Amino acid sequence: MADNLSDQMQNMNIKDNVYVPPRSRGANRGRGGNRGGSFGGNFGNNDNRGSFFGGFNNRRGGSRGGRGGFGNRGGFGRGSWVDGKHVPGARNPKVELELFGTADDSSFQSSGINFDNYDDIPVEASGENVPEAITEFTSPPLDELLLENIQLARFTKPTPVQKYSIPIVAAGRDLMACAQTGSGKTGGFLFPVLSESFKTGPTATHDQGSYYQKKAFPTAVVMAPTRELATQIFDEAKKFCYRSWVQPCVAYGGAPIGNQMREMDRGCDLLVATPGRLSDLIDRGKISLSNVKYLVLDEADRMLDMGFEPQIRAIVEGADMTPVGERQTLMFSATFPADIQHLARDFLADYIFLSVGRVGSTSENITQRVLYVENQDKKSALLDLLSASEDGLTLIFVETKRMADQLTDFLIMQNFRATAIHGDRTQAERERALAAFKSGAATLLVATAVAARGLDIPNVTHVINYDLPGDIDDYVHRIGRTGRAGNTGIATAFFNRDNTNIVKGLYEILTEANQEVPGFLNDAMADAAFSRGGRGGRSGFSSRNNSNRDYRKQGNGNGSWGSSRQSSNRSFGGNARSSGGWGNDSASRGQSSNGGWGAPSSGASSWW
Ligand SMILES: Nc1ncnc2c1ncn2[C@@H]1O[C@H](COP(=O)(O)OP(=O)(O)OP(=O)(O)O)[C@@H](O)[C@H]1O
């Protein structure tokens, strides 16, 4: 799929990765094109779409149908904990079909051709006394019932993050885990937490609340930054809690709190929640965190950045949460900047830092391509790209909610089946948009950052960064919506002089993942070397090196840490990875033959 799309993109009007808009095509043909210069003029003529690329003819028909129907939880397949023993519920074929689908149902993500390649990714676990990783799903160490559920989900072998997280949590340790997008981090926390919970049962509750209001005492709390991600984790939890005593529950803003509270009354042992709604439930006396044995922060770097940190701190340190050391705290993300790692210490005790591949690196299952496109040419370039796409779903990222609406309207006018998801839409609209996209009823989803993290949508074959984000970590999460579970995908970014703050990060990401570095990016890097020094932060020209490992090891000359272990010394990412720097062999791959970049006639390349 990715290869086909790549081939078709060769036919686009792109010279040296610079998009040539329709108005400039005739003039530039035969002389290498105008490289991102000041073309001026109006937005291109979209009629060219048909003549250059044979029109838009793809778009999968039909709907795959949702997974709805199975209520928030229901009493089906429910087990219990009686006299210190786990009593699994009876099997129920109807519920199993709802939860696990069938092997040929494309609305369930199945692992792709590159799944086995995950085994080649180097894993580093640092901290004291790191437990030995498992290599297979077996019982022991996993609980028997959990193993059955994993088999029903058709997972035949653990991903690297799962191989390590299962014994780490079983050993009672805290964990900060960093693994590539789409490499199974959700299972990485659900499997060990559920396995241990199935074995040890609930903690005795003290206070049941008042006569009028029952209070929930979850054993495990998972916090996630967006409503959609919370729902997705809850859906996964329902699968792996099947027939057990653990009743999963979900709570997020934008939906009636009364309904969620009623669901909690039917059992709330594993609560998945967004921070805002969780605070609300605590304030209303509906939830007590005093029984929490497992606290999980998914997308932990996002949860601890400036947007959420005060809320998280209030929940974890201000409410009646089991204190650090008495609970186990697990943090997961594909990116973990050093400053956030530093902050996270407050929530962890003697933790193990796990990195699968280079922290913040992208999956090699994703073919990345960066095109130079001026702002006024973006719509035209997008139409060309979409026309070259044949199958699958395309996720288009923009920076603002307004732009998301505008672009969606534009695409619908062009007869594309497009919908939008962003923070100004109501929760019902967001859910409808996501459901339409997942079912294939809409093949294009225009999204703001709200869809950047965690979402696992089968058949997303192409991610387009119509607007690049300001932070390179956001880019990593966005493109990670494709190329998941060993499947392949394409990521295309429109780059121009508004994106200078991301040049170095982007350059490093492409080089690390052995991707083509366009000439204009090489040139921009060279220019950046002269203008470095005044910029800080994680994006821009600051190096990403500060976020590529356990921050506790930084400054430790030989990089060793107690019982640090290296599971594999096979490198992925080839020589680009091993040399690490820029200006090496791989850096010069794809370098433009004519030097200057983005700068039109002057040939000067120091435009910032
Ligand atoms: N052991 C496994 N075998 C096969 N498929 C798996 C396995 N573990 C997870 N998956 C599938 O891989 C896909 C990606 O997993 P998941 O959503 O947990 O990734 P992630 O690492 O959390 O990604 P992100 O960084 O985007 O949040 C899911 O569809 C999941 O069902």
The ligand as a Tripos MOL2 file, in Angstrom:
@<TRIPOS>MOLECULE
LIG
   31    33     1     0     0
SMALL
NO_CHARGES

@<TRIPOS>ATOM
      1 N1          1.1960   -8.1820   21.0220 N.pl3     1 LIG1
      2 C1          0.4930   -7.6820   20.0250 C.ar      1 LIG1
      3 N2          0.2650   -8.4380   18.9080 N.ar      1 LIG1
      4 C2         -0.4520   -7.9090   17.8740 C.ar      1 LIG1
      5 N3         -0.9880   -6.6760   17.8460 N.ar      1 LIG1
      6 C3         -0.7960   -5.9080   18.9270 C.ar      1 LIG1
      7 C4         -0.0530   -6.3650   20.0710 C.ar      1 LIG1
      8 N4         -0.0360   -5.3880   20.9850 N.ar      1 LIG1
      9 C5         -0.7510   -4.3590   20.4590 C.ar      1 LIG1
     10 N5         -1.2040   -4.6690   19.2320 N.ar      1 LIG1
     11 C6         -2.0030   -3.8030   18.3380 C.3       1 LIG1
     12 O1         -1.1490   -2.7740   17.8760 O.3       1 LIG1
     13 C7         -1.8920   -1.5840   17.6850 C.3       1 LIG1
     14 C8         -1.1590   -0.4200   18.3190 C.3       1 LIG1
     15 O2         -1.1350   -0.5810   19.7180 O.3       1 LIG1
     16 P1         -1.2850    0.6570   20.7040 P.3       1 LIG1
     17 O3         -2.4590    1.5100   20.2920 O.co2     1 LIG1
     18 O4         -1.2360    0.1350   22.0750 O.co2     1 LIG1
     19 O5          0.0530    1.4450   20.3410 O.3       1 LIG1
     20 P2          0.7950    2.5820   21.1470 P.3       1 LIG1
     21 O6          2.1990    2.1550   21.2990 O.co2     1 LIG1
     22 O7          0.0340    2.9100   22.3890 O.co2     1 LIG1
     23 O8          0.7220    3.7820   20.1210 O.3       1 LIG1
     24 P3          0.6850    5.3850   20.3870 P.3       1 LIG1
     25 O9          2.0760    5.8140   20.7000 O.co2     1 LIG1
     26 O10         0.2130    5.9440   19.1030 O.co2     1 LIG1
     27 O11        -0.2620    5.6210   21.5250 O.co2     1 LIG1
     28 C9         -3.2710   -1.8100   18.2790 C.3       1 LIG1
     29 O12        -4.1960   -2.0120   17.2310 O.3       1 LIG1
     30 C10        -3.1060   -3.0750   19.0860 C.3       1 LIG1
     31 O13        -4.2820   -3.8360   19.0990 O.3       1 LIG1
@<TRIPOS>BOND
     1     1     2 1
     2     2     3 ar
     3     2     7 ar
     4     3     4 ar
     5     4     5 ar
     6     5     6 ar
     7     6     7 ar
     8     6    10 ar
     9     7     8 ar
    10     8     9 ar
    11     9    10 ar
    12    10    11 1
    13    11    12 1
    14    11    30 1
    15    12    13 1
    16    13    14 1
    17    13    28 1
    18    14    15 1
    19    15    16 1
    20    16    17 2
    21    16    18 1
    22    16    19 1
    23    19    20 1
    24    20    21 2
    25    20    22 1
    26    20    23 1
    27    23    24 1
    28    24    25 2
    29    24    26 1
    30    24    27 1
    31    28    29 1
    32    28    30 1
    33    30    31 1
@<TRIPOS>SUBSTRUCTURE
     1 LIG1         1 GROUP 0 **** ****
